[in-house]
C-alpha cells in the first residue's frame, strides 16, 4: 500500500473496462462514467493503486449527422487504455466543443502529458486543463496540435497541480473539423497520500448532479378514465377507383402508398393533382397530404396557396364540375390535414396556385372519412430531430398499421412535426402555428427534453414550458400525450424524464411512449452519435407511439 506522506512518481494511466453507470456520478454533462486504475510504483518494485473514475466527453452540440462515418465503438474508455491502436472519437459531426478527462484519484503535482491524436486537422485545437474538484478548470496548455501520428509529450508549466486532467477540444467556427480523436493519454507527475473520492460537495460546472445510483421511477399508470368524454370515432381511409391524375408530372407517385416517391408538376403554377374515390364521399372528409421538406415549418417544396376541390361528375380529374370545399392561403407547414364535407363527390383534387421556395413535391395525398367533425382520430406529434427522423414523410408509416393491429377498426392518421434542435421553448412556437391547423378533437404528442438537457435548460423552466403546452392543447379541445425523453449516451436526462413523469401524473394524462427505457435497453438502435435513432430505432419510435395511442382508445 502507499505510505502516507511519501511521494512517488505518477506512472501511465491505464483503464479497466467496466459497465456504464446510469445515471453517472459525475457532472450532468458527462457522457458516461467508468472505473479506472492509476498504478504507482511502490518500494520494493510492487505496484499499488486506487480506483478512479473516467469522466467523458460532453456536452456535444450536433450540427448535422454524418451518416457516412461509422464511429460507434469508440468510447471515452479508449482514451487511456494503454493501447495506442484504440481511440476515443468525440462522435457527433463537427461539434463546437468536446472534452474527455481522467480522475487520478488523488492530488498530484503534474509534470506533463503525452498524447497520441494524429495530426490535428486545420481549424481544430485542444487545451490541456487541470482541476482539483471538477467544479472549475485551469488551462495549463492552450491551442495544442499534434504534428505526427505518434505520442507527443507536452510539458506542463512548473507548479501545475490537480487530480483531474482533461483534453478540451475546440472546433473552428469557420473551418470546423469533422471529428477529434485521442488514441492515448498518459500523465506524469508526483503524488502523495492514498486515493480518495472527490468531495461530495463538488459543484457541477453546468448543473446539479443527480443522486448517485438514482434511476427514473416507473412510468405513471394510466388515469382511471381516458381524457375526454370518449375517444374519437374511427377514421376510414377511402379506397381509390384507380390511379391519381394530374395537370402534369407523375401523378401516380402522389397516391401510391410509397413514401419514397413524390409528385412534382412540370412547369409553373397553377397545377393540380386529383384522386378518384371508389364510392361517393359522405360524412366529414380528412384530406391528408405530406410534402418533401425535412421539418414541420420548413417551407421549401411545400404548397403555399391551394384549394381542396370536389367533383361528382368528373371522369378524369380535369373535366366536370368542381366545387371548392377548402381554401388555404400562406400554408406554413410541410404536412397537413384539411377537413371538409363533399356529399356525393367521386373526385378530390388539390389545386395549387402558389409556392414558397421551390415547386411543391407531394409525397402522398390521402382521403379519410369520419362520422364526426368535432372529434377527429388524428395525431400531431411535435418534437426535435429525433421525432423529425422517425416521422419524416419519406419514412414508412408504422404508426397507423400498428394501431390497427392492436385496436381492430382503428387506423388514425399522423402528422410528424419534428424540427432539428428544438427545445420545449421552440415547441411552444411550433404548437402556436400547428394547433389551429390540426383537426378538432385530435391528439397532440409532445416529445421534448433531449436538446433541453444538452443546452442545460433549468428543469423548472423546461417543466413550465411543457405545462404551458399541455394547457394550450387542452384549452383547444385536443388531448395532450407526453413521451418520455429518449435515452442517449451523451447527456444525463434523469431530471427531465422525472419532469415528464410528474407532468403526466399531475395532469392525469395517459402515459405516452417510454422512449427512455427502450433506447437504454436497445442502444444498438442509436446512430454512432448515440443520440439519433437508426432506421430500426425510427421504426421503434413509431411503434412505441402507436402502442401509446392504442391505450387512448380505452379497453
Buried (B, 14 or more C-beta within 10 A) or exposed (E): EBEEEEEBEBBBBBBEEBEBBBBBBBBBBBBBBBBBBBBBEBEEEEEBBBBBBBBBBBBBBBBEBBEEBEBBEBBBBBBBBEEEEBBBBBBBBBBBBBBBBBBBBBBBBBBBBBBBBBEBBEBBBBBBBBBBBBBEBEEBBEEBEBEEEEBBEBEBEEEBBBBBBBBBBBBBEEEBBBBBBBBBBBBBBEBBBBBEEBEEEBBBBBBEBBEEEEBBEEBBEBBEEBBBEEBBBBBBBBEBEEBBBBBEBBBBBBBBEEBEBBBBBEEEBEBBBBBBBEEEBBBBBBBBBBBBBBBBBBBBBBBBBBBBBBBBEBEEBBEEEBEEBBEBEEBBBBBBBBBBBBEEBBBBBBBBBBBBEEBBBBBBBBBBBBEBBEBBBBBBBBBBBBBBBBBBBBBBBBBBBBBBEBBEEBBBBBBBBBBBBBBBBBBBEBBEEBBEBBBBBBBBBBBBBBBBBBBBBEBEEBBBBBBBBBEBBBEBEBBBBBBBBBBBBBBBBBBBBBBBBBBBBEBEBBBBBBBBBBBBEBBEBBBBBBBBBBEEBBBBBBBBBBBBBBBBBEE
